Amino acid sequence: MTIDAYEQHEVSFEEWRQNAKPTATGNRITVSDHALLRYLERACGMEIEAMREELAGILSAIVRPGRQTIVRDGLRFIFRGNILTTVYQCETRERRPYRLRARGR
């Protein structure tokens, strides 16, 4: 399937995606964050703005003003002012038992 056929609506996007063949490595496409969001919205049916509002509502209820970081459910949320700027998955580290140091060492 060609992109021309897709643009002319001769095939569905799903057919086009299933029949897509990998291109040569020299012709690798980079996908911007904006394009990925639009793809998730339009091709996958995800409601990005609804998800944004839901997350903002949850965070507004648990974040105190001035906080830069919170950790919940294995995720680290990073803020700049009142703006959530990124989310990291927390690394799981095996906790070592607390050991008392001998005095004089």
C-alpha positions in Angstrom: 0.0 0.0 0.0 1.2 3.5 -0.8 0.6 6.6 1.1 -1.1 8.0 -2.0 -3.7 5.2 -1.8 -4.2 6.0 1.9 -4.6 9.7 1.1 -7.1 8.9 -1.6 -9.0 6.8 1.0 -8.7 3.7 -1.1 -7.6 1.7 1.9 -8.3 2.0 5.6 -5.5 3.2 7.9 -5.6 -0.2 9.6 -5.0 -2.0 6.3 -2.2 0.4 5.5 -0.6 -0.1 8.9 -0.8 -3.9 8.8 0.7 -4.1 5.3 3.5 -1.5 5.9 6.9 -2.9 5.2 10.0 -1.6 7.0 12.1 0.9 5.0 15.8 0.9 4.4 17.7 2.1 7.5 18.9 5.1 5.6 15.3 6.4 5.3 14.4 6.1 9.0 11.7 8.6 10.1 11.8 10.4 13.4 8.4 10.9 15.1 7.9 14.1 17.1 6.1 14.1 20.4 3.3 16.2 18.8 2.9 13.7 16.0 2.8 10.8 18.4 0.1 12.4 20.5 -2.0 13.1 17.3 -1.5 9.5 16.3 -2.6 8.2 19.7 -5.7 10.4 19.4 -6.7 9.9 15.8 -5.5 6.4 14.9 -5.8 4.7 18.3 -8.8 6.6 19.6 -7.2 7.7 22.9 -8.7 10.8 24.4 -5.5 12.7 25.3 -7.2 15.9 26.6 -9.5 13.8 28.8 -6.5 12.0 30.2 -4.7 15.3 30.8 -7.7 16.6 32.7 -8.0 13.4 34.8 -4.3 13.5 35.7 -4.4 17.2 36.5 -7.4 16.6 38.8 -5.7 13.7 40.6 -2.4 15.6 41.1 -4.2 18.8 42.2 -5.7 16.9 45.0 -2.5 15.4 46.3 0.3 17.9 45.5 1.1 20.7 48.0 2.1 24.0 46.5 5.8 24.4 46.0 6.5 20.7 45.7 9.0 19.8 42.9 8.6 16.0 43.1 6.2 13.4 44.4 6.3 9.6 44.2 3.1 7.6 43.8 2.4 4.1 42.5 6.0 3.6 41.4 6.1 6.8 39.4 8.1 10.0 40.1 6.2 13.1 39.0 8.4 16.2 38.4 7.0 19.7 38.6 8.1 23.2 37.7 5.8 25.5 39.5 2.3 24.2 38.9 3.3 22.4 35.7 3.9 18.7 35.5 7.0 18.5 33.3 7.8 14.8 33.2 7.1 11.4 34.8 9.7 8.8 35.5 9.3 5.2 36.5 11.0 4.7 39.9 13.9 2.3 40.0 13.3 -0.5 42.4 16.3 -0.9 44.7 16.6 -3.7 47.1 16.7 -2.1 50.6 19.6 -3.1 52.8 18.9 -3.8 56.4 19.8 -1.0 58.7 23.1 -1.8 60.5 24.3 -0.1 63.6 27.9 1.0 63.3 30.2 0.0 66.2 31.3 3.0 68.2 34.8 4.2 67.6 34.8 3.2 64.0 
